[in-house]
Amino acid sequence: MSSTNGPVNAEEPLVSLEARVLAFTSEFEGIRNLPPHLGVRDPPESPNPSLLRDALERLHLEHDRLGSAREVLEAARSALEHERRRYLDVFEGTHVGYLRSDRAGVIREANRAAGLALAEDPARLVGRRLDAVLAVAAEQVGASTSAEVCVVGRAPMRVSLRGAALADGALWTVQPAGSGDRDALAAACQARDHVIATLAHELRTPMTVIQGWASLALREGVTAPDRERAMTVIERTARNLGGLLDRLLDVSRISAGKVRLTPARVDVADLARHAVEAVGPQAAELGVEVVCDVAAGLVVTGDAVRLSQALFNLLVNALRHSPPGATVTVRGRSSAGERGSEVRLSVVDQGCGIEPAHAEDIFECFRQLSPRQRGLAGLGLGLYLVRQIIELHGGTVRVESAGPGRGAEFVLTLPARAEA
């Protein structure tokens, strides 16, 4: 090497770099196998410093991106694990016996209460066919049923068995056969089973989606576009899951009478315009046009956030039941009612329509009239929340339809605000 006062050796940086290449030969050899999007080519026999520096910079950048993605995915996995534990706490902690079977009738889950009812270790129930444990007909396995049945090999022991169909099998409640008002008990149990089965499906589906895309994003060799797509799907699914939990909390608050409104002056035209804008992306994805036709000057007194929630729920419901190319219209007019001036706000769709006999049923909590139509699923909370919110404002909500295939019109009526 040159002395301090001697001429600068121009070859020294290159010699130092060549030494690094020799010291980390195995690491640089891996560069040749990196994904094409990193832009790394086979290095020449004589190492080019600028090429190696460029490769190192790209590696550092990709490392930082992977670190950020890993942090987000670990947070999502932590949240999923928390939800899984909550599910297990409920499943194992209830006094009601539950069995979950797949489409072939094989028991996949059994809680402690089911084991007590059947005098069997729950772990030994898993993996056995339902009709090998209970005297249930083969055609009933995987379908909804409600009956008292014998426990195989333990006659005359009998249990009350009630099932609710799931997308991937069935959920069964198992309780010791008893006395009392069996019809009322059966109806209550069936309603409860339906809610639990639907809720389990609604929670399991987004969790499965998040887990699948998280595994893809963490896979070695995945390209940057695929990773970004995975993160987008995870974020959207987590947001939908949060919305479901928010609706469940709203139902709980309303049932307990804990909803507090913040009354203020609400411009109905602005309310409608903002709601239409909020559903714009979903409408575009479904190929449905949303039209806002609300007269100016319509004013009510109410909680703007809750009223927006009610109108948003109606629009989402209309979109879910409208075919591509259809139009959903929001109309607003003033009208004279029995109690004075009113504002009439309606959402009109060209969807599947409703049987007039079910016009009131659809506003019941956890009520789904046709969950299999167009592959739709849900807990039946949206329209229930709409009615509760509007009634808290002193208004009414109803639905009008000429029948199946004829579309529907949901009409909200609220007291008009007297402007000075």
KESE-253810 format. One record per atom (N, C-alpha, C, O): x, y, z. Coordinates in steps of 0.1 Angstrom, whole numbers, plus 5000, padded with zeros to 4 digits. Layout:
N
XYZ ...
This chain:
420
500849885000 500050005000 500950125000 502050125005 500450234995 501250364994 501250425008 500450405016 502350515010 502450585022 501450705022 500850725012 501450775033 500450885035 500750995025 499851055020 502051015023 502451135014 502651095000 502951174992 502550964997 502750914984 501650934975 500550974979 501750894962 500550914953 499450814956 499650704962 498250854953 497050774956 496950654946 497150674934 496850534952 496750424943 495350404938 494450364946 495050424925 493650424920 493150284920 491950264919 494050174921 493550034921 493049994934 492449884935 493350064945 493150024958 491649994961 491349884966 490650074957 489250044959 488849914952 488049834958 489349894940 488949774933 489549644940 488949544941 490849664945 491449544951 490649514964 490449394967 490249614971 489349594983 488049524980 487649434987 487449574969 486149514965 486349364961 485549284964 487449334954 487749194949 487949114962 487648994962 488549164972 488749094984 487449054990 487248944995 486449154990 485149124996 484449014987 483748924993 484649024974 483948914966 484548784969 483748684970 485848774971 486448644974 485948594988 485748474990 485848694998 485448655011 483948605012 483648525020 483148665003 481648625004 481248564990 480148594985 482048474986 481748404973 480448334973 479648344964 480148264984 478848184985 477648284985 476648254979 477848394992 476648494992 476448554979 475248564974 477448594972 477248654958 476848554948 476148584938 477248424950 476748324941 475248314942 474548274932 474648334953 473148334955 472548444947 471348434944 473248554944 472648664936 472148604923 471048654918 472848514917 472448464904 471048394904 470448384894 470648344916 469448274917 468248364922 467148314924 468548494923 467448574928 466348594918 466648574906 465148634922 464048654912 464448754901 465248854904 463848744889 464248834878 463948984881 464649074876 462949014890 462549154891 463649234899 463649354899 464649164905 465749234911 466749294901 467549374904 466649244889 467549294878 468949254879 469849334874 469249144886 470649104887 471049004876 470348904874 472149034869 472548944859 473748864864 474348894874 474148764856 475348684859 476548784859 476748854849 477348784870 478448874870 479548824860 479748704858 480248924854 481348884845 482448824853 482548834865 483448764845 484548704852 485348804860 485848774871 485448924854 486149034862 485149114868 484449194861 484949114882 483849184888 483749324885 484749394885 482549374882 482349514879 481849584892 480749544896 482549674897 482149734910 480749794910 479949774919 480449864899 479149934898 478049834898 476949854904 478249714891 477249614890 476949554904 475849524908 478049524911 477949464924 477349564934 476549524943 477749684933 477049784942 475549794940 474749804949 475249794927 473849804923 473049684929 471949694934 473649564928 473049444933 472849444948 471849414953 473849504955 473849514970 472649614974 471949584983 472649724966 471549814970 470149754968 469249784976 470049684957 468749624954 468449514965 467249504969 469449444969 469249344980 468849414993 467949365000 469449524996 469049595009 467649645008 466849635017 467249694996 465949744994 464949634996 463849655002 465149524989 464249414990 464149355004 463149315009 465349355011 465349315025 464449405034 463649355043 464549535032 463649625039 462149605036 461349615046 461849585024 460449555020 459949425026 458849425032 460849325026 460349205033 460149215048 459249155053 461049295054 460849325068 459549395071 458949355081 459249495063 457949565066 456749465063 455849465071 456849385053 455749295050 455649195061 454549155065 456749145066 456749045077 456049105089 455349035096 456349225092 455749295104 454249295103 453549265113 453749335091 452349345089 451649205090 450649185096 452349105084 451748975084 451848915098 450948835102 452848945106 452948885119 451848945128 451248885136 451549075125 450449145133 449049075129 448249055138 448949045116 447648985112 447548845118 446448805122 448648765118 448648635124 448348645139 447648555144 448948745146 448648765160 447148785162 446548735171 446548875154 445148905155 444248775152 443348745159 444648695142 443948575139 444048475151 443048405154 445248465157 445448375168 444548415180 443948335187 444448545182 443548605192 442148565190 441348515199 441648575177 440248545174 440048395175 438948355179 441048315171 440948165173 440748125187 439948045190 441548195196 441448155210 440048205216 439448135224 439548315211 438248355215 437148255211 436248225219 437348205199 436348105193 436447985202 435347925205 437647935205 437747815213 437247835227 436647745233 437447955233 436847985246 435347965246 434847915256 434748025236 433248015235 432847875233 431947815239 433547805223 433147665219 433347575231 432447485233 434447585239 434647495250 433947535263 433747455271 433647665264 433147715277 431647705278 431047705289 430947685267 429447675268 428947545274 429647445273 427747555280 427247435286 426447355276 425947245279 426347405263 425647325253 426647245245 427747295242 426347115242 427147035235 427147065220 426047075214 428347075214 428447095200 429346995193 430446965198 428846955181 429646865172 429646935159 428646985154 430846935152 430846985139 431346875130 432346815132 430446845119 430846735110 431046795096 430546895093 431846715088 432046765074 430946705065 430046645070 431146725052 430146685043 429946535042 428846485039 430946455046 430946315046 430346265060 430146135061 429946355069 429346305081 430446275092 430046205102 431646305090 432746275099 432846385109 432946505105 432846355122 432946455132 434346515132 435346445133 434446655131 435746725131 436046805144 437146825147 434946835151 435146905164 434146865173 432946835170 434446855186 433546815197 433946895209 435146885213 433046955216 433447025228 433146945241 432646835240 433546995252 433446925265 431946885268 431646775272 431046985266 429646955269 429046845260 428246765265 429546835248 429146715239 429646585245 428946485245 430846585250 431446465256 430646425268 430446305271 430246525277 429446495289 428046435285 427546335291 427446495274 426046445270 426146305265 425246225266 427246275258 427446145252 428246045260 428445925256 428646085272 429446005281 430645955274 430945835275 431346045267 432546005259 433546115259 433246235260 434846075258 435846175257 435746245244 435746185234 435646385244 435546455232 436546425221 436346415209 437846395226 438946365217 438646235209 439046215198 437946145215 437646015209 436446025199 436245935191 435746135200 434546155191 435146205177 434546175167 436146285178 436746345165 437246235156 438046145161 436846235144 437346135134 436346025132 436445945122 435246015140 434245905138 433045965131 432846085131 432445875124 431245925117 430045945127 429945885137 429246045123 428146085132 427245975134 426745945146 426945895124 425945785125 426545665132 425845565134 427845675135 428445565143 428445595158 428645515166 428045725161 427945765175 426545785179 426145745190 425745835170 424245855172 423445785162 423845765150 422245735166 421445665157 420645765148 419445775150 421345825139 420745925130 420845865116 421845795112 419845875108 419745825095 420845885086 421245995087 421445805077 422545845068 422145965060 422946055058 420845975056 420446095047 420346225055 420346325050 420346205069 420246325077 421646385080 421746505084 422746305078 424046355081 424446465071 424346445059 424746575077 425146695069 423946785065 424146885059 422746745069 421646825067 420946865080 421246815090 420046965079 419447015091 418446905096 417746845088 418446885109 417546795115 417246835129 418046905135 416246775135 415846805149 415146685154 414046655150 415746605164 415146485168 415746435181 416846485185 415046345188 415646275199 416246145193 415446065187 417446115196 418045995190 418845915201 419145965212 419045785199 419745705208 421245715206 421745745195 422045695216 423445695216 423845545212 423445455219 424545535201 424945395197 425745325208 426745375213 425345205211 426045125221 425745165235 426345105244 424845255237 424545295251 423045305253 422545385262 422245225246 420845225248 420545185263 421245105269 419445245269 418445335263 418845485264 417945565264 420045515265 420445655266 420045735253 420345695242 419345845255 418945925244 419346075246 419546125257 419546135235 419946285235 419146355225 418546305215 419046485227 418346575218 419346625208 420346685212 419146595195 420146635185 419446735175 418346705170 420146845173 419646945163 420746995155 421847025160 420546995142 421647035133 421247155124 420147185121 422347225120 422247335111 423247325101 424447295104 422847335088 423747315077 424747425076 424447545078 426047385073 427147485070 427547455056 427147365049 428347555051 428847535037 429747415036 429747355025 430447375047 431347265046 430947145055 431747055058 429647135058 429147025066 427947065075 426947125069 428047045088 426847075097 427347105111 428447045115 426647185118 426947205132 425747145140 424547175137 426047065150 425046985158 425047025173 426147045178 423947045179 423847065193 423346925199 422446865193 424046885210 423746755216 423446785231 424346835238 422246755235 421946775249 421146655254 420446585246 421246625267 420446515272 418946535270 418446645272 418246435266 416846445263 416146485276 416346425287 415246575276 414446625288 413046635285 412546595275 412346705295 410946725293 410646875292 411646955292 409446915291 409047055291 408447085277 407946995270 408347215274 407747265262 408747235250 409547325247 408647125244 409647085234 409547165222 410547195216 408347205218 408247285206 408947415207 409647465198 408647485218 409347615221 410847605222 411547685217 411247495229 412647475231 413347445218 414447495215 412647365210 413247325197 413347455188 414447465181 412347535188 412447665180 413547755184 414347805176 413647765198 414747855203 416147795200 417047875196 416247665201 417547605199 417947615184 419047635180 416947595175 417147595161 417647735157 418547755149 416947845163 417347975160 418748005165 419548065158 419047955177 420347975182 421447905174 422547965171 421147785170 422047705162 422347775149 423447775144 421347825143 421447895130 422448015131 423348035123 422248095142 423048205144 424548165147 425448225141 424748065155 426048025158 426747965145 427947995143 426047885138 426547825126 426947935116 428047935110 426048035114 426348145104 427548225109 428348265101 427548255122 428548345127 429948265126 430948335122 429948135129 431148065127 431648065113 432848085110 430748055104 431148055089 431648195085 432648205078 430948295090 431348435086 432648475092 433448545086 433048415104 434348445109 435448355103 436548395101 435048225101 436048135096 436548175081 437648155078 435548215073 435948245059 436948355058 437948325051 436848475064 437848575062 439148535069 440248565064 439148455080 440348405086 441048315077 442348315076 440348225070 441048135060 441648215049 442748185045 440948315044 441448405033 442748465038 443748465030 442748525050 443948595055 445148505056 446248535053 444848385062 445948285064 446548235051 447748225050 445648215041 446148175028 447048275021 448148235017 446648395021 447448505014 448648535023 449648575017 448548525036 449748545044 450848445041 452048475040 450448315040 451348215037 452048235023 453248215021 451248285013 451748315000 452748425001 453848414994 452448535008 453348645009 454648615015 455748675012 454648515025 455848485032 456748375025 457848345029 456148325014 456848215007 458148275000 458148384994 459248195000 460448234994 460248244979 459648154973 460848344973 460748354958 459548424953 459448444941 458648464962 457448534957 457748674951 458648744957 457148714940 457548834934 456848954941 455948934948 457449074939 456849194945 455449214942 454649254951 455049204929 453549224926 452649134933 451549164938 453049004934 452248904941 452148934956 451148914962 453248984962 453249014976 452349134979 451549144988 452449234970 451549354971 450049314970 449249364977 449849224961 448449184959 447949104972 446849124976 448849024978 448448954990 448149055001 447249035009 449049155002 448849255013 447449325011 446849365021 447149354998 445849424996 444749335000 443749385006 444749214996 443649115000 443549105015 442449105020 444649095022 444649085036 444049205043 443249195052 444449325038 443949445044 442449465041 441749495051 441949425029 440549435026 439749335034 438649375040 440249215036 439549115043 439449145058 438449125064 440549195063 440649235077 439649345080 438949355090 439549445071 438549555072 437149505072 436249545080 436849405063 435449345063 435149275076 434049275081 436149205081 436049135094 435749225105 434849205114 436449345105 436149445115 434749505114 434149535124 434249515102 432949565100 431849475105 430849515111 432149345104 431249245109 431149245124 430049245130 432349265131 432349275145 431749395150 431049405160 431849505142 431249635146 429749615146 429049675154 429149545136 427749525135 427249445146 426149475152 427949345150 427549265162 427549345174 426649325183 428549435176 428549515188 427349615187 426849645198 427049665176 425849755175 424549685179 423749745186 424449565175 423249485179 423249465194 422149485200 424349445200 424449425214 424049555221 423349555231 424549665216 424249795223 422849835222 422149875231 422249805210 420849845208 419949755216 419049805223 420249625217 419449535225 419549575240 418549555247 420649625244 420849665258 420349815261 420449855272 419949875250 419450015252 420650115255 420350215261 421850085250 422950165253 423350255241 424450325242 422650265231 422950355220 422450495223 421350515227 423350585222 423150725225 423250805212 424350805206 422250885209 422250965197 422751105200 422551155211 423351165190 423751305191 423051385181 423451395169 421851435185 420951505175 421651635170 422251715177 421451655157 421951785151 421151805138 420351715134 421351915131 420751945118 421451855108 422651855106 420651775100 421151695090 420551725076 419251715075 421351765067 420851785053 420751655046 421751585044 419551615042 419351475037 420051465023 420551355020 420051565015 420751555002 422251525004 422851444997 422851595013 424351575016 424451425021 425451355018 423551385030 423651255036 423551145025 424351055025 422651165015 422551065005 423751074995 424250964991 424251184992 425351194983 426651124989 427351054982 426851155002 428051085008 427850935009 428850865007 426650885011 426450745011 426650674998 427250574996 426150744987 426350694973 427850694970 428350594964 428650794974 430050794972 430750684979 431650624974 430250654991 430850544999 430750414993 431650324994 429650384986 429450254980 429850254965 429750154958 430450364961 430850374947 431850264942 431550194932 432950234950 433850124945 433149984945 433349914935 432249954954 431549824954 430649824942 430549714936 429949934939 429049934928 429749914915 429249844906 430949974914 431649964901 432149824899 432149764888 432549754910 433049624909 431949524905 432149424898 430749554910 429549464907 428849504893 428049434889 429349614888 428649664875 427249714877 426449704868 427049774888 425749834891 425849984892 426750034898 424950054886 424950204886 424050254898 422950204901 424550354906 423850404917 423550554914 424450634911 422250584914 421750724910 421250794923 420550734931 421650914925 421150994936 420151094931 420451184924 418851084936 417851184931 417051234944 415951194947 417751314951 417251364964 417051514963 417951594959 415851564965 415451704964 416251784974 416551744985 416651914970 417352004979 416452054990 415252064988 417052095001 416252155011 415552065021 414852105030 415851935020 415251835030 416151825042 417351795041 415551855054 416351865066 415651785077 414451805078 416351715085 415851635096 416751665108 417851715107 416251625120 417051635132 417451495136 416551405138 418751465137 419151335140 420651315141 421451415140 421051195144 422551165145 423051135131 422651035126 423851225126 424251205112 425051075110 424851015099 425851035119 426650915118 425750795117 425850705108 424750785126 423850665126 422850665114 422650565108 422450785110 421550795098 422350755085 421850685076 423650795085 424450745074 424650595074 424650535063 424850545086 424950395087 423750325081 423850225074 422550375085 421250315080 421150315065 420850215059 421450435059 421350445045 422350365038 422150305027 423650365043 424650285038 424250135038 424450065028 423650085048 423249945049 422249915038 422249805032 421350005036 420249985026 420949975012 420549895004 421850065009 422550064996 423349934994 423349874983 424049895005 424849765003 423849645001 424149564993 422749645008 421749545006 421249544992 421149434986 420949654986 420449674973 421549624963 421249554953 422849654965 423849614956 424049464956 424249404945 423949404968 424149264969 423149184962 423349064958 421949234960 420849164954 420549214939 419549174934 421449304934 421149354920 422149284910 423249264913 421549244899 422449184888 423349294882 422949414882 424349254875 425249344867 424349414857 423549354850 424649544856 423849624846 422649694852 421949774845 422249654864 421049714871 421349854876 422549894877 420349924880 420450054886 419850054900 418750004902 420550114909 419950144923 419750294924 420650374921 418650334928 418250474929 417950514943 417150444950 418550624948 418150684961 417350814958 417750904951 416050804963 415150914961 414850984974 414750914985 414651114974 414251184986 413251294983 413451384974 412151294990 411051394988 410451425002 410551355011 409851545002 409051575014 407651525012 407151515001 406951495023 405551445022 404851485035 405451525045 403551485034 402651515046 402251395053 401651305046 402551375065 402151255073 401151285083 400751405085 400851185091 399851205102 400351295113 399651365120 401751295114 402251385125 402851515120 403551585127 402551545107 403051665101 403951645090 403951535083 404851735087 405751725075 406751615078 407351605089 407051535068 407951425069 408951435057 408651495046 410051365059 411051335048 410951195044 411051105053 410751165031 410551025026 411850995018 412051055007 412650905023 413950875017 413850725013 413550635021 414050695000 413850554996 415050504988 415750584981 415250374988 416350304980 415650204971 415050104976 415650224958 414950134949 415950054941 416950104935 415749924940 416649834933 415949754923 414649754923 416649694914 416049604903 416549464905 416749384896 416549424918 417049294922 416049184922 415149184915 416349094931 415548964932 414148984937 413348894936 413849094944 412549114949 412249034962 413048954966 411049054967 410748994980 409248944980 408349014974 409048824985 407648784987 406948874996 407448905007 405748934993 405049025002 404848965016 404749045025 404648835017 404448775030 405648785039 405548775051 406848815033 408048825041 408548965043 409648995047 407649065040 408049205040 408449245054 409349335056 407949185065 408349225078 409449135084 410249175092 409449015079 410448915084 411948965082 412748935090 412149035071 413549065067 414149165077 415349185077 413349235085 413849325095 414149265108 414649335117 413949135109 414349065122 415849035123 416449015112 416249035135 417749015137 418048875133 417348775136 419248855126 419748725122 418848655112 418848535111 418048735105 417048665095 417648675081 417948785077 417748565074 418148565061 417048485053 416848365056 416348545043 415348475036 415848385026 415348275024 416948425019 417448335008 419048345008 419548404999 419648285018 421148295019 421848225007 423048265005 421248135000 421948064989 421848144976 422448104966 420948244976 420748314963 422048384959 422548464967 422548354947 423748424942 424948394951 425848474950 424848294959 425948264968 426048354979 427148364986 425048434982 425048534993 425048465006 424448365008 425748525016 425748475029 425748605039 426048715034 425548585051 425548695060 424748655073 424148555074 424848745083 424148725095 422748785096 422048755105 422448865086 421048925086 421049035097 420049045104 422049115097 422149225107 421849365101 421249445108 422149375088 422049515082 420649575083 420549685088 419649505079 418249555078 417749575093 416949665095 418149485101 417649495115 418249625121 417449695128 419449655119 420049775124 419449905118 419250005124 419049895105 418350005098 417050035106 416850155109 416249935108 414949965115 415250015129 414550115133 416149965136 416350005150 416850155150 416350235158 417750185141 418250325140 417150425137 417050535143 416350385127 415350485122 414250495133 413750605135 413850395140 412950405150 413450485162 412650545169 414750475165 415350565175 415150705172 415150795181 415050745159 414850875154 413350915153 413051025148 412550825157 411050855156 410550835143 409450885139 411250755134 410750735121 410350595119 410150515128 410050555106 409650425103 410350375090 410950455083 410450245088 411050185076 410150065072 409649995080 409950055059 409149945053 409749915040 410549985034 409349795035 409749755021 408549725013 407549665018 408649765000 407549734991 408149654979 409249694973 407549554975 407949474963 406749404957 405849354963 406849394943 405749324936 405949174936 405149104930 407049134942 407248984942 408648944937 409449034933 409048824938 410348774933 410648814919 409748804910 411848864917 412248904904 411749044900 412049084888 411049114909 410549244905 411149364912 410649474912 412249334919 412949444926 412249484939 411249424943 412849584946 412249624959 412549764961 413449824956 411749824970 411849964974 411849974989 410749944995 412950014995 412950035010 412750185013 413350275007 411750215021 411250345024 411550385038 411050325047 412350495040 412550555053 411750675055 411750765045 411050695065 410250815068 410750875081 410750805092 411151005081 411651075093 410851205094 410551265084 410651245107 410051375109 410951495103 412151495106 410351585096 411151695090 411451795101 410651805110 412551855099 412951965109 412352095105 412452135093 411752165114 411152295111 412252395111 412852425121 412452455099 413552555098 412852695100 411752725095 413552785107 413052915109 413152995096 412753115096 
